[in-house]
Amino acid sequence: MADLSNLLQLGQQMQFRLSEIQSQLAQQTVTCTAGGGIVAATADGRGQIRAIKIDPQAIARSRFSCRSNRPCRLSKIS
């Protein structure tokens, strides 16, 4: 019975450590760029996108257009 008790205690310790590591990862961010730095995206350790930056000159130089008479806007990613 002592072996089962030790196994359960080890499982609880591993679960606690995993929770700590997940919390630490959630605090960290990674930023990746594409197109020579024209676009940059930042994500946290949970894989959630926290920011996207696009060089305004890249849009001005492109053939980007809207189908409406209103100015084009980039939407927030949810």
Secondary structure by P-SEA (a helix, b strand, c coil): caaaaaaaaaaaaaaaaaaaaaaaaaabbbbbbcccccbbbbbccccccccccccaaaaaaccccccccccbbbbbcc
